[in-house]
Amino acid sequence: MGHDAIEDVAYRPPAGQAGEVEVHTVDDLLGRASPGLFDRPQRMGFHQVMLIEHGAARHMVDFAEHRFAPGTVLWVRPGQVQLWEDPTRLEGTVLLFPGGSWTRTPPGSPPPTLRKGPTGGMRRTPTPRVSPCSAPQCATSPQTVRCRAP
């Protein structure tokens, strides 16, 4: 049918960092990947959370198109298939962590959030209570969020 082969991408943290959250820039990620990896579909074996700070591009996750622009946050979960559109046009922060790192919270429980602290470090802050999504696609679709600077 003319589909490209999907590359399975396993979680391979640097030595001594197994089980920890890795923080990278998009450029770091490009330098760490095998040649041509971002030119073909990838099935992720780990969580990948991306915050785009500069640039614009499209990104496909499980056949759904998402547009990257400054302030976009996209979470790709283990088992999802993604396809990048020219990641060299993007600048941002990428978090990588193994699949068993987070568990689901009970319905109605606020998810934890991280916010930049006064010294630039990240700190956990309370999140307002939200209604759980009941649509079937919520369990498998990545979430795209647009953020605005305060």
Number of C-alpha atoms within 10 A of each C-alpha: 3 4 7 9 9 13 15 13 17 13 17 14 15 9 6 7 10 13 15 13 15 15 15 16 17 21 16 12 15 16 10 10 11 9 9 8 14 18 13 15 21 21 20 20 20 20 22 19 18 24 24 24 16 14 15 19 16 14 18 15 21 16 12 10 12 16 14 24 18 18 18 20 21 22 19 24 23 20 17 18 20 23 20 17 18 13 19 14 12 21 19 18 18 21 16 22 23 21 17 10 11 9 7 7 10 9 11 11 14 15 13 11 11 12 12 11 11 8 6 8 9 12 11 11 12 11 12 9 10 11 9 12 11 9 7 8 9 11 9 13 16 19 13 15 12 13 12 8 4 3
